[in-house]
Amino acid sequence: AEETLHLHLIDLHRVQLRRRVPRRWRVKDVGSLYFSAMETGLTRRDLWRFLRVYHDQPLRSIFEQQGEFLRAVEKRAMALKEKGIPDD
């Protein structure tokens, strides 16, 4: 069966040169990306690979150091899902 690929655009209007991106912006952007990717068939391994590249660290370090960030990202993605925002 032929499948249709749906791509999502994330508004990155805040792209600018900064020493540090505010946490709330990172949570919003990464949470939105995660929400958009939820129904694409990504595996847990795909998500872990993304985390390793995004943070440029081993997974163990990421989970130890970024646990609060990851929970906030998941919370953001689930909130979008609960709002019924279409992901297709």
Residue, then its C-alpha position, 0 to 999 in steps of 0.5 A: a500500500e502506498e503511504t503518504l508522508h506528512l512533513h511538519l514545519i516548526d516556526l523557528h522565528r527565534v533563530q538568532l546568534r546567542r550564547r545560550v537559548p532560553r530553556r523555555w524556548r528549547v522545551k517549546d521547540v523540541g517538544s513540538l518536534y517530538f509531538s510532530a514525530m510521534e506518529t511517524g513510526l520512529t522507534r525508541r532507538d531513533l529517539w535515543r539517536f536524536l538525543r545523542v546527536y542533539h546533546d552531543q553526549p552519551l545517553r547515560s549522561i543525557f539522562e542524568q543531566q537532562g532528565e528535567f529537560l526531557r520530562a518538560v519536553e515530553k510534557r509539552a508534546m503530550a499537552l499538544k496531543e491532548k489539545g487535539i492539535p492535528d499531527d497530519 
